Amino acid sequence: MTSEHTSTKIATPRLAALFCIFFLIACGLGYPILNRFDPRQTPGLSDVKTYAALVTGATITDAEDMRFRRFRVLVPWIARPFYALARGRTASWDPVMFGLLVADALFVAATAVLIVIIGCNTLGNSAAGLVGALLYMVNFAVPNLRLVGLVDAGEGFFLLALLWSLSERRLWLLPLIAALGALTKESFIPFSIVMTFAWWLSTGTNHPRGEGRRCRFSPDAAWILSSWVFGLATIIALHWSITGMYVSPLQFGSTLRRGGGQHFDVSLRDRNLWYIFLWLLATAIPNLKRFPRTWLIPVGSACGMAFLLDAYFGGTPEAGSAWGRALFSIAGPVLSLSSALTLMRLSGVQRESLGLDGSRPSG
């Protein structure tokens, strides 16, 4: 995507300073897991036990963990050196949770920086990007679900990085993002496939049909297809390295099904879903039209895929739903940026400074 506003790009040293500030804020938001409560013993956060075991190298025996959670390795891998550094040196702080908090905070801070960059490039105003980043960080999902030892912070970052690389047409980054995203969480693969395909379709409608159009879009399609291959190959290689067996992505996906469409009712009644989106949707929807459809169509398509995966994965009512977490990973940054426009308008900021004077970014 190209923007009509090009004078608000932030210099790299300032982005680095913002990253450090966002990282410290994230560490503060996640501080309670160090010595005030243990997520591993908290209902609804039992997945953290698996990731803690991956950090320490402890044996994993739970059947659910053996099926899929032990393959979500990137966040625990990043946490491992911080765990080793903290062990025996952090007094009452839990060194395992310290390592996971640092890893999650790195991804949350990186996501916030990307939101600032996107706000500048899309809206031509760094203040809107900054407010959007802060709204993202104070959302219920971040301190309660992103910074408690889960891996969603990593998946959310790579999904936003995917959208950013598409919008900036830095498609050569897609295979790398796909491989890292696959190491973070298996759901990244279907989300990324849907997002990239929807983006390709949405950009294709902006050009005339014909041979010239097909030739023009063949490099884009090649990078997108290569990202799919890299993501799937990463999952296959990961399974091989851990289990010593070849497991096809379709075979792996088939083992995850344990419910049906009736789980939709469980998802709608999940309080986490409403804590995350009740105010966010109300303030974001009025300004979504300010974003190009090459953003909205991929994000909306991936949200639809999240619904299908939630229905497919199922689960018992007692287990609750991960639908809200997935939707926030996909749409949270864009909704936070859109919500920032509403709050800045309510605060009396001049319309022209927000790019709300009738102009609209192209792309």
C-alpha positions in Angstrom: 0.0 0.0 0.0 1.1 3.5 -0.7 -0.1 6.5 1.2 -0.8 10.0 0.1 1.0 11.1 3.2 4.7 10.5 3.1 6.2 13.0 5.4 5.5 11.3 8.7 7.9 8.3 8.5 9.7 7.8 11.8 13.5 7.5 11.8 15.0 4.1 12.9 16.5 5.5 16.2 13.1 6.8 17.2 11.5 3.4 16.4 14.2 1.7 18.5 13.4 4.1 21.4 9.7 3.3 21.1 10.4 -0.4 21.1 12.3 -0.1 24.3 9.5 1.9 25.9 6.8 -0.5 24.7 8.9 -3.4 26.0 9.2 -1.9 29.5 5.4 -1.1 29.5 4.7 -4.7 28.5 6.9 -6.1 31.2 5.1 -3.9 33.8 1.7 -5.2 32.5 2.8 -8.8 32.8 4.6 -8.4 36.2 1.9 -10.2 38.3 2.9 -13.6 36.8 6.4 -13.3 38.3 5.3 -13.7 42.0 1.7 -12.8 42.5 0.0 -15.7 40.7 1.0 -18.7 38.8 -0.7 -19.0 35.3 0.1 -22.7 35.3 -2.3 -23.2 38.2 -5.0 -20.8 36.8 -8.1 -22.2 35.1 -8.2 -21.3 31.5 -4.4 -20.8 31.3 -3.3 -24.5 31.6 -1.5 -24.3 28.2 1.2 -22.3 30.0 2.3 -25.6 31.7 3.3 -26.9 28.3 5.3 -23.9 27.3 7.0 -23.8 30.7 8.0 -27.4 30.2 9.4 -26.5 26.8 11.5 -23.7 28.4 13.0 -26.0 31.1 13.2 -29.2 29.0 10.9 -31.1 31.3 9.1 -34.2 30.1 5.7 -33.6 28.5 3.2 -36.3 29.2 -0.3 -34.8 28.9 -2.2 -36.2 25.9 -3.4 -32.8 24.7 0.1 -31.4 24.9 1.5 -34.3 23.0 -1.0 -33.7 20.2 -0.2 -30.2 19.3 1.0 -27.8 22.0 4.5 -29.2 22.1 5.0 -28.0 18.5 4.6 -24.3 19.4 8.2 -23.9 20.1 9.4 -20.4 19.0 8.2 -18.4 22.1 9.6 -21.1 24.5 12.9 -21.1 22.6 13.2 -17.3 22.9 12.3 -17.6 26.6 15.0 -20.2 27.3 18.1 -18.0 27.6 16.2 -15.5 29.8 15.2 -18.4 32.0 18.8 -19.5 32.3 19.9 -16.0 33.1 17.2 -15.5 35.8 17.6 -18.9 37.5 19.0 -18.4 41.0 19.3 -14.6 40.5 15.8 -13.2 40.7 14.8 -13.7 44.4 11.1 -14.3 44.6 10.5 -14.1 40.8 9.7 -17.3 39.1 12.6 -17.7 36.5 10.5 -19.8 34.1 7.7 -17.2 34.0 10.4 -14.5 33.8 11.7 -16.0 30.6 8.2 -16.4 29.1 7.3 -12.8 30.1 10.4 -11.4 28.4 9.7 -13.4 25.2 6.0 -12.3 25.1 6.9 -8.7 25.9 9.4 -8.6 23.0 6.6 -9.7 20.6 4.0 -7.3 22.1 6.5 -4.4 21.8 7.3 -5.3 18.3 3.6 -5.4 17.4 3.1 -2.0 19.0 6.0 -0.6 16.9 4.5 -2.0 13.7 1.1 -0.4 14.6 2.9 3.0 14.9 4.6 2.4 11.5 1.3 1.4 9.9 -0.4 4.4 11.4 2.2 6.7 9.9 2.2 5.1 6.4 -1.6 4.6 6.2 -2.9 7.7 8.0 0.0 10.1 7.6 0.0 10.9 11.3 2.3 9.4 13.9 0.1 10.4 16.8 -2.7 8.1 15.5 -0.2 5.3 15.2 1.0 5.9 18.8 -2.5 6.1 20.2 -3.4 2.9 18.4 -0.3 1.1 19.8 -1.1 2.1 23.3 -4.8 1.1 22.9 -3.5 -2.3 21.7 -1.3 -2.7 24.8 -4.0 -1.8 27.3 -6.6 -4.1 25.7 -7.8 -6.9 28.0 -6.2 -9.4 25.8 -2.6 -8.2 26.2 -2.0 -8.3 30.0 -4.5 -11.2 30.6 -3.7 -13.4 27.6 -0.6 -12.1 25.8 1.7 -11.6 28.8 0.9 -14.7 30.9 3.1 -17.2 29.3 1.0 -18.1 26.2 2.3 -18.0 22.6 -0.4 -15.7 21.2 1.8 -12.6 21.3 4.1 -14.3 18.8 1.3 -15.3 16.5 -0.2 -11.9 16.6 3.1 -10.2 15.7 3.7 -12.4 12.7 0.2 -12.0 11.4 0.6 -8.2 11.6 4.1 -8.5 10.0 2.5 -10.5 7.2 -0.1 -7.8 6.6 2.5 -5.1 6.7 4.8 -6.9 4.2 1.8 -7.2 1.9 0.8 -3.6 2.2 4.3 -2.4 1.6 4.8 -5.0 -1.2 7.9 -6.4 0.5 6.7 -9.9 -0.6 10.2 -11.3 -0.3 9.7 -11.4 3.5 6.6 -13.6 3.2 8.5 -17.0 3.3 10.5 -16.0 6.4 7.4 -14.7 8.2 5.5 -17.9 7.3 8.3 -20.1 8.6 8.6 -18.2 11.9 4.8 -18.0 12.3 4.5 -21.8 11.8 7.0 -22.3 14.6 4.9 -20.1 16.9 1.5 -21.7 16.5 0.0 -24.1 14.0 -3.1 -21.9 13.4 -0.8 -19.3 11.8 -0.6 -21.4 8.6 -4.4 -21.4 7.7 -4.6 -17.7 8.7 -1.7 -16.7 6.6 -2.9 -18.7 3.6 -6.3 -17.0 3.7 -4.9 -13.6 4.3 -2.4 -13.7 1.4 -4.9 -15.2 -1.0 -7.5 -12.6 -0.1 -4.9 -9.9 -0.5 -4.0 -11.2 -3.9 -7.6 -11.2 -5.0 -8.3 -7.8 -3.6 -5.3 -6.2 -5.4 -6.2 -8.0 -8.7 -9.6 -6.3 -8.9 -7.8 -2.9 -9.1 -6.3 -3.8 -12.5 -7.8 -4.5 -15.9 -8.2 -8.1 -17.0 -5.9 -9.5 -19.6 -2.5 -10.9 -20.3 -0.7 -7.9 -18.9 -2.5 -8.3 -15.6 -1.6 -12.0 -15.4 2.1 -11.2 -16.1 2.1 -8.4 -13.6 0.8 -10.5 -10.8 2.8 -13.7 -11.4 5.7 -12.5 -9.1 3.3 -11.7 -6.3 1.6 -15.1 -6.7 5.0 -16.8 -6.7 6.0 -15.1 -3.4 2.7 -16.0 -1.9 2.8 -19.6 -3.0 6.4 -19.9 -1.7 5.3 -18.6 1.7 2.6 -21.4 1.8 5.3 -24.0 1.0 7.7 -22.6 3.6 5.0 -22.6 6.3 3.9 -26.2 5.5 7.5 -27.4 5.2 8.4 -25.9 8.5 5.5 -27.8 10.3 6.6 -31.0 8.6 10.3 -30.5 9.6 9.3 -29.6 13.2 7.2 -32.7 13.6 10.1 -34.8 12.2 12.6 -33.3 14.5 10.4 -33.8 17.6 8.7 -37.1 16.9 11.1 -38.7 14.4 8.1 -39.4 12.1 6.7 -37.8 9.0 3.3 -36.3 9.6 1.5 -34.5 6.7 -0.2 -31.2 7.5 -3.6 -32.7 6.6 -3.0 -35.7 8.9 -1.9 -33.3 11.7 -5.0 -31.1 11.2 -7.3 -34.1 11.2 -6.1 -35.1 14.7 -7.2 -31.7 16.1 -10.9 -32.1 15.5 -12.9 -32.9 18.6 -16.0 -30.8 18.3 -18.6 -29.3 16.0 -20.6 -26.3 15.2 -22.3 -26.4 18.6 -19.0 -24.9 20.0 -20.1 -21.6 18.5 -22.5 -21.1 21.4 -19.6 -21.7 23.8 -17.5 -19.1 21.9 -20.2 -16.4 22.1 -20.7 -16.9 25.8 -17.0 -16.7 26.5 -16.4 -13.6 28.6 -12.9 -13.1 27.2 -14.4 -12.4 23.8 -16.6 -9.6 25.1 -13.9 -8.1 27.4 -11.7 -7.8 24.4 -14.1 -6.5 21.7 -17.0 -4.8 23.5 -15.4 -1.3 23.5 -13.0 -2.0 20.7 -15.6 -2.7 18.1 -17.8 0.2 19.2 -15.0 2.7 18.7 -13.3 1.1 15.7 -16.2 0.3 13.3 -17.0 4.0 12.4 -13.5 4.5 11.0 -12.9 1.2 9.2 -13.9 2.8 5.9 -10.8 4.9 6.2 -8.6 1.8 5.6 -8.1 0.4 2.1 -9.9 -2.8 1.2 -6.6 -4.5 0.6 -6.4 -4.4 4.5 -10.0 -5.1 5.3 -10.6 -8.0 3.0 -7.6 -10.1 4.2 -8.4 -9.3 7.9 -12.1 -10.1 7.5 -11.3 -13.3 5.6 -8.9 -14.5 8.3 -11.5 -13.8 10.9 -13.9 -16.0 9.0 -11.3 -18.7 9.0 -10.9 -18.3 12.8 -14.6 -19.0 13.2 -14.3 -22.2 11.0 -11.3 -23.4 13.0 -13.0 -22.8 16.3 -16.0 -24.8 15.2 -13.7 -27.5 13.8 -11.5 -27.7 16.9 -14.5 -27.7 19.2 -13.8 -28.6 22.7 -15.9 -29.0 25.8 -17.8 -26.1 27.3 -15.6 -26.4 30.4 -12.6 -25.7 28.2 -14.0 -22.4 27.0 -13.0 -20.9 23.7 -9.9 -19.5 22.1 -11.9 -17.6 19.5 -11.4 -14.2 21.1 -7.7 -14.7 21.3 -7.5 -15.7 17.7 -9.7 -12.8 16.5 -7.5 -10.3 18.5 -4.4 -11.8 16.9 -5.9 -11.2 13.5 -7.8 -8.0 13.8 -6.7 -6.4 17.1 -4.0 -4.1 15.7 -6.2 -2.8 12.8 -9.1 -2.3 15.2 -6.9 -0.5 17.7 -5.7 1.9 15.1 -9.2 2.6 13.9 -10.3 3.1 17.5 -7.5 5.6 17.9 -9.1 7.8 15.3 -12.4 7.8 17.2 -10.7 8.7 20.5 -8.6 11.4 18.9 -11.7 12.9 17.3 -13.5 12.9 20.7 -10.5 14.6 22.3 -10.8 17.5 19.8 -7.8 16.8 17.6 -8.0 18.6 14.2 -9.5 16.5 11.5 -6.9 17.5 9.0 -4.1 16.1 11.2 -5.7 12.7 11.3 -6.2 12.5 7.5 -10.0 12.6 8.0 -10.6 15.6 5.8 -11.9 13.5 3.0 -8.7 12.0 1.7 -8.2 8.3 1.7 -5.0 6.3 1.4 -4.6 4.5 -1.9 -3.6 0.9 -2.3 
